[in-house]
Amino acid sequence: MAATQDKPPTVLSHGELPYPRGTLVGNVETGRTGELQGVVEERTKEGNRLVSRTAYMRPRGGGREWEAPLTHIRPVDENE
């Protein structure tokens, strides 16, 4: 079986949060809201080029986490 070289090797690491942990955020694509739990960055091993940033959210009050591209989340005004 031959290895393919379509995608360069990458590494995952914790990324910088755009808002404080626990901030209520909404996914502009799905409309789903939850508290921001963390961010994971994927970078190439060679050159440290950013490939993606993924946000992890959890429903208010607890529950199963889900993920979304970081570019799809925005803070939600809790008073609206």
C-alpha positions as CSV (number, residue, x, y, z in Angstrom):
1,M,0.0,0.0,0.0
2,A,1.6,3.3,-1.1
3,A,1.4,6.4,1.2
4,T,-0.1,9.4,-0.4
5,Q,1.3,12.9,-0.1
6,D,-1.9,14.9,-0.7
7,K,-1.8,16.6,2.7
8,P,1.3,17.6,4.5
9,P,1.8,16.2,8.0
10,T,0.2,18.4,10.7
11,V,0.1,18.8,14.5
12,L,-2.7,19.9,16.8
13,S,-2.4,22.2,19.7
14,H,-4.5,24.4,22.0
15,G,-5.1,27.8,20.3
16,E,-5.7,31.2,21.7
17,L,-9.3,31.9,22.7
18,P,-10.9,34.8,20.8
19,Y,-13.2,35.4,23.8
20,P,-13.0,34.3,27.5
21,R,-13.8,30.6,28.2
22,G,-17.5,30.3,29.0
23,T,-18.6,33.2,26.7
24,L,-21.9,32.5,25.1
25,V,-21.3,32.2,21.4
26,G,-23.4,31.4,18.4
27,N,-22.6,29.6,15.1
28,V,-23.5,31.9,12.3
29,E,-24.0,28.9,10.0
30,T,-26.3,26.8,12.1
31,G,-27.7,29.3,14.7
32,R,-26.8,26.9,17.5
33,T,-25.5,28.6,20.7
34,G,-23.3,27.4,23.5
35,E,-20.4,28.3,25.8
36,L,-17.0,28.5,24.3
37,Q,-14.8,25.8,25.8
38,G,-11.6,25.9,23.8
39,V,-9.9,26.2,20.4
40,V,-7.7,23.7,18.7
41,E,-5.3,24.8,16.0
42,E,-3.9,22.5,13.2
43,R,-0.5,23.6,11.8
44,T,1.9,22.0,9.3
45,K,4.9,20.3,10.8
46,E,7.1,22.0,8.3
47,G,6.8,25.8,8.3
48,N,4.2,25.9,11.1
49,R,1.6,27.2,8.6
50,L,-1.9,27.5,10.1
51,V,-4.3,25.0,8.4
52,S,-7.4,25.4,10.6
53,R,-8.8,26.7,13.9
54,T,-11.7,24.8,15.4
55,A,-13.9,26.1,18.3
56,Y,-15.5,23.7,20.8
57,M,-18.7,24.7,22.5
58,R,-21.0,23.2,25.1
59,P,-24.7,23.9,25.8
60,R,-25.4,26.2,28.8
61,G,-25.9,24.1,31.8
62,G,-23.8,21.2,30.5
63,G,-24.1,18.5,27.8
64,R,-22.2,17.2,24.8
65,E,-19.6,19.4,23.2
66,W,-19.7,20.1,19.5
67,E,-17.3,21.9,17.2
68,A,-17.4,24.5,14.5
69,P,-14.8,26.4,12.4
70,L,-13.7,29.4,14.6
71,T,-14.6,31.8,11.7
72,H,-18.3,30.8,12.2
73,I,-18.7,31.8,15.8
74,R,-19.6,35.2,17.3
75,P,-20.5,36.3,20.8
76,V,-24.2,36.3,21.6
77,D,-26.0,39.1,23.5
78,E,-27.6,37.3,26.4
79,N,-30.2,40.1,26.7
80,E,-31.7,39.7,23.3
